[in-house]
């Protein structure tokens, strides 16, 4: 079985058949469409299909398409996909070893690289493990053992402060990028064009990442490691505190991982690849969110991180870059969308009707760029609390 992240099409010249496949979680984007003549179109970006295919859709993660069989078939069927609660007891050292192996595995590279470092648990652990093991890798022979770290935020944001502390602790060459609310507002249309979504949370978080990726690429760095995926896998969002029992906690993590390709995977991949930057993340993988991960790396003899960073409470990326960012977006879109427009929102946008002015503004831009019905159907929608799936608030 293929191991890694991928989306590809293979053509067999002998019998003129082809197959296409997408990685297990959907880290790499892929779309499937049909032309008006019945032809099959497959592309990594929706913009390559939307003008030529009357109908197109997301290529489902963990699936392959065969021209010979004429349909999709799931190749990835792990036990967790059925949302069964595992019976294996929690073993901190086993989790730590798996996490470290996942990070080390992604250090196989032939291009200059670094780490995204927000100062949160996940990115800080990725940076710590990378720093510990970099000297053992082939990458160190090519690019040296100095590790570059990157963070973005408004002046005085929580992430800038925390990332600086972690960088000093680990001894990375740290790059701090600042942006203003106006910088972000000016980039929104480009972000929607590249990310191909009108989801509010995704656009909020994608914009600072988009701005940072441009600056990282300008430094000659072509690949970065990130901590994406851990919150979904290990219940890192604050609303997990309200899970009524371990069964529902586990089921929600499964639902979150299944939806990653429409949210964080989409954001991390498209916001960075817009500038030719590759992002890799360790998606191999109770009492406080992600307690099992915090406990696994709570090593007093050889600490991976300062203890208060190890137990730092989760910050949404769009909050961590600066609380004024979201407030600024709301204030701006309040001026762009009138009350009359909101009154007629259901008539203007009967599918996934925007529920506030910020959502309406993003939808206007999206519809101008991608006016097809199939395009709007690729974007998830529904009630949510802090990135929860709709099932979490039923």
C-alpha positions in Angstrom: 0.0 0.0 0.0 1.2 3.5 -0.8 2.6 5.4 2.2 2.5 9.1 2.2 0.5 12.0 0.8 -0.4 12.0 -2.9 -2.8 12.6 -5.7 -2.0 11.2 -9.1 -3.2 9.8 -12.5 -1.5 6.8 -14.1 -2.1 6.0 -17.8 -1.5 2.6 -19.2 -0.4 2.9 -22.8 -0.8 -0.8 -23.4 -4.5 -1.0 -23.0 -5.3 2.8 -22.9 -6.8 2.7 -19.4 -6.0 4.9 -16.5 -6.5 5.2 -12.8 -6.4 8.1 -10.4 -6.0 8.0 -6.6 -5.9 10.3 -3.6 -4.1 9.9 -0.3 -5.9 8.5 2.8 -6.9 11.7 4.5 -6.9 14.0 1.5 -3.9 16.1 2.3 -3.3 16.7 -1.4 -6.3 18.3 -3.2 -8.0 16.6 -6.1 -11.1 17.2 -8.2 -13.1 15.0 -10.6 -15.3 16.3 -13.4 -17.0 15.3 -16.6 -17.1 17.3 -19.8 -20.2 17.9 -21.8 -19.0 15.1 -24.2 -18.7 12.6 -21.3 -15.0 13.0 -21.0 -13.4 12.6 -17.6 -11.4 15.5 -16.1 -9.1 15.2 -13.1 -7.2 18.1 -11.6 -5.6 19.3 -8.3 -7.4 22.6 -8.5 -11.1 23.3 -9.1 -10.2 26.3 -11.3 -8.9 23.9 -14.0 -12.3 22.3 -14.3 -15.0 24.8 -13.6 -15.2 26.4 -17.1 -15.0 23.1 -19.0 -17.0 20.7 -16.9 -20.8 21.1 -16.4 -20.5 18.9 -13.3 -17.5 18.4 -11.0 -16.9 17.3 -7.4 -14.2 16.6 -4.8 -12.3 13.4 -5.5 -12.9 11.5 -2.2 -9.9 10.9 0.0 -8.7 7.3 0.3 -10.3 6.4 -3.0 -9.2 5.4 -6.5 -10.9 5.8 -9.8 -10.4 3.3 -12.6 -11.5 3.9 -16.2 -11.8 0.1 -16.6 -14.2 -0.3 -13.7 -15.9 3.1 -14.3 -16.2 4.3 -10.8 -14.6 5.0 -7.4 -13.4 2.4 -5.0 -12.1 2.9 -1.4 -8.6 1.6 -1.0 -8.1 2.9 2.5 -10.3 1.2 5.2 -8.8 1.5 8.6 -10.7 0.4 11.7 -11.2 4.0 12.9 -13.1 4.9 9.7 -16.1 3.0 11.1 -15.7 5.1 14.4 -15.3 2.0 16.6 -13.7 2.9 19.9 -10.3 1.2 20.2 -9.6 -1.1 23.1 -5.9 -0.6 23.3 -4.7 1.1 26.5 -3.0 4.5 26.4 0.8 4.2 26.3 2.5 7.5 26.5 5.9 6.3 25.2 4.3 4.5 22.3 2.5 7.7 21.3 5.7 9.7 21.7 7.7 7.3 19.5 5.0 7.3 16.8 5.0 11.2 16.8 8.7 11.4 16.5 8.9 8.8 13.7 6.2 10.8 11.8 8.2 14.0 12.1 11.6 12.3 11.2 10.0 10.6 8.2 9.1 14.0 6.8 12.7 15.2 7.0 13.5 13.4 3.8 14.0 16.3 1.5 16.3 17.7 -1.2 15.2 21.3 -0.8 15.9 24.0 1.8 13.3 23.7 4.6 12.1 25.0 8.0 9.3 24.7 10.5 6.1 26.7 11.0 6.1 27.7 14.7 3.1 29.3 16.3 4.1 28.6 19.8 1.2 26.2 20.2 1.6 22.6 21.3 1.7 20.9 17.9 4.0 23.2 16.0 6.3 23.5 19.0 6.6 19.7 19.4 7.3 19.3 15.7 10.0 21.9 15.9 11.5 20.3 19.1 11.6 16.8 17.5 13.0 18.2 14.3 15.8 20.0 16.2 16.6 16.9 18.2 16.9 14.6 15.2 18.0 16.9 12.4 21.7 16.0 12.8 20.9 12.4 12.1 19.3 13.0 8.7 20.6 13.2 5.1 19.0 16.7 5.0 21.5 17.9 7.6 24.4 16.9 5.3 22.9 19.0 2.5 21.6 22.0 4.3 23.3 22.0 7.7 22.0 21.5 11.2 20.6 25.0 11.8 16.8 25.0 11.8 14.8 27.9 10.6 11.4 28.6 12.2 8.6 31.0 11.0 5.6 32.7 12.6 3.1 35.3 11.4 0.9 37.7 13.4 -0.3 41.2 14.1 2.0 43.2 16.3 1.7 42.0 19.9 -0.2 38.8 19.1 -0.1 35.7 21.4 1.6 33.5 18.7 4.4 36.0 18.2 5.3 36.0 21.9 5.0 32.2 22.4 6.8 31.3 19.2 9.7 33.6 20.1 10.0 31.9 23.5 10.0 28.4 22.0 12.5 29.4 19.3 14.9 30.8 22.0 14.5 27.6 24.0 15.2 25.3 21.0 17.8 27.6 19.4 16.2 28.0 16.0 17.0 30.7 13.5 13.6 32.5 14.0 11.8 34.6 11.4 8.9 36.8 12.7 6.6 38.1 10.0 4.1 40.9 10.9 1.0 41.9 8.9 -1.8 44.4 9.5 -5.5 44.0 9.3 -5.5 46.0 6.0 -2.8 43.7 4.6 -5.1 40.8 5.2 -8.2 42.5 3.9 -6.3 43.4 0.7 -5.4 39.7 0.2 -8.9 38.2 0.7 -9.8 37.9 -2.9 -6.5 36.2 -3.8 -7.0 33.8 -0.9 -10.5 32.8 -2.0 -9.2 32.4 -5.6 -6.4 30.0 -4.5 -8.2 28.2 -1.6 -11.4 27.8 -3.6 -13.8 28.1 -0.7 -16.2 30.5 1.0 -16.0 28.9 4.4 -15.5 31.7 7.0 -13.2 29.9 9.4 -11.0 28.7 6.5 -10.6 32.1 5.0 -9.8 33.7 8.3 -7.0 31.3 9.0 -5.8 31.0 5.4 -5.1 34.7 4.9 -2.2 35.1 7.4 -0.8 31.8 6.2 -1.0 33.0 2.6 0.9 36.2 3.5 3.5 34.3 5.4 4.1 31.7 2.7 5.0 34.4 0.2 7.7 35.7 2.5 9.0 32.2 3.4 9.4 31.4 -0.3 11.2 34.7 -0.9 13.9 33.5 1.5 14.6 30.5 -0.7 12.8 28.0 1.6 10.7 25.5 -0.4 9.3 23.1 2.3 8.0 23.6 5.8 6.9 21.2 8.5 3.7 22.0 10.4 1.6 20.7 13.2 -1.6 20.4 11.2 -4.0 17.5 11.9 -3.2 16.9 15.5 -6.2 18.8 16.9 -8.6 16.6 14.8 -6.8 13.4 15.6 -6.4 14.0 19.4 -9.4 16.2 20.3 -7.5 19.4 20.5 -10.4 21.9 20.1 -11.8 23.4 23.3 -15.3 22.1 22.6 -14.1 18.5 23.2 -14.3 19.4 26.9 -18.1 19.0 26.5 -18.0 15.4 25.1 -20.5 13.4 27.2 -18.3 10.3 27.2 -15.2 8.7 25.6 -17.3 7.1 22.9 -18.7 10.4 21.6 -15.2 12.0 22.0 -13.7 9.3 19.8 -16.5 9.5 17.2 -16.1 13.2 16.9 -12.3 12.9 16.3 -13.1 10.4 13.6 -15.6 12.7 12.0 -13.0 15.6 12.2 -10.3 13.6 10.5 -12.7 12.5 7.7 -13.4 16.2 7.1 -9.8 17.4 7.2 -9.6 17.6 3.4 -12.3 20.3 3.3 -10.8 22.4 6.1 -7.3 22.4 7.5 -5.7 20.2 4.8 -7.3 22.5 2.1 -6.1 25.6 3.9 -2.5 24.5 4.6 -2.0 23.1 1.2 -3.6 25.8 -1.0 -2.5 28.8 1.0 1.1 27.8 0.8 1.2 26.1 -2.7 -0.1 29.4 -4.1 3.5 30.6 -3.7 5.2 27.3 -4.5 5.8 26.3 -0.9 5.2 22.8 0.2 3.8 22.1 3.7 4.2 18.7 5.4 2.5 17.6 8.6 2.6 14.6 10.9 -0.9 13.3 10.2 0.2 9.6 10.8 -0.9 9.6 13.9 -9.8 13.8 28.5 -8.8 16.1 31.1 -7.4 18.8 29.0 -7.6 19.0 25.3 -4.8 16.7 23.8 -3.9 15.6 27.2 -2.6 12.3 25.8 0.0 14.1 23.6 1.0 16.6 26.4 1.5 13.7 28.8 3.5 11.7 26.3 6.1 14.5 25.9 6.1 15.6 29.6 9.7 14.5 30.2 11.3 16.1 33.3 14.8 14.7 32.6 15.1 15.8 29.0 12.2 18.3 28.4 11.1 18.8 24.9 9.6 22.2 25.7 9.1 24.6 28.6 6.3 23.1 30.7 3.9 26.1 30.3 4.3 25.8 26.5 3.6 22.0 26.7 0.4 22.8 28.5 -0.5 26.0 26.7 -4.2 26.1 25.9 -5.3 25.7 22.3 -5.6 29.0 20.3 -7.5 29.0 17.0 -4.9 30.0 14.3 -7.1 33.0 13.3 -7.1 34.1 17.0 -3.4 33.3 17.7 -2.2 35.7 15.0 -4.0 38.5 16.8 -7.5 39.0 18.2 -7.9 42.2 16.2 -7.8 40.2 13.0 -11.3 38.8 13.3 -12.6 42.0 14.7 -11.1 43.9 11.8 -12.7 41.5 9.3 -16.1 41.8 10.9 -15.9 45.6 10.9 -14.8 45.7 7.3 -17.5 43.4 6.0 -20.1 45.3 8.0 -19.4 48.2 5.8 -19.4 46.2 2.5 -22.7 44.3 3.0 -25.9 46.3 3.6 -28.8 45.2 5.9 -30.9 45.0 2.7 -28.5 42.5 1.2 -28.6 40.3 4.3 -32.4 40.5 4.2 -32.4 39.0 0.7 -29.6 36.6 1.4 -31.7 33.5 1.1 -33.1 34.6 -2.3 -29.6 35.6 -3.6 -27.9 32.4 -2.2 -30.5 29.7 -1.6 -27.8 27.1 -1.3 -25.6 27.4 1.9 -27.2 30.8 2.6 -24.8 33.2 4.4 -25.8 33.8 8.0 -23.8 37.0 8.6 -22.2 39.9 6.7 -18.7 38.4 6.8 -20.0 35.1 5.2 -22.0 37.1 2.6 -18.9 39.1 1.6 -16.8 36.0 1.0 -19.6 34.3 -0.9 -19.9 37.3 -3.2 -16.3 37.0 -4.2 -16.5 33.2 -4.5 -19.5 33.4 -6.8 -17.8 35.9 -9.0 -14.8 33.6 -9.4 -16.6 30.3 -9.4 -20.3 30.8 -10.4 -21.1 27.1 -11.1 -23.4 25.1 -8.9 -20.8 22.3 -8.7 -18.3 24.8 -7.3 -20.5 26.0 -4.4 -21.3 22.3 -3.6 -17.7 21.5 -2.9 -17.7 23.8 0.2 -19.0 22.4 3.6 -21.6 24.2 5.5 -23.8 23.8 8.6 -24.0 24.6 12.3 -20.8 24.5 14.2 -19.1 25.4 17.5 -15.4 26.3 17.2 -14.8 24.1 14.1 -17.0 21.2 15.4 -18.9 19.0 13.0 -22.7 19.5 13.0 -23.1 16.2 14.8 -21.3 17.7 17.8 -24.1 20.1 18.6 -27.1 17.9 17.9 
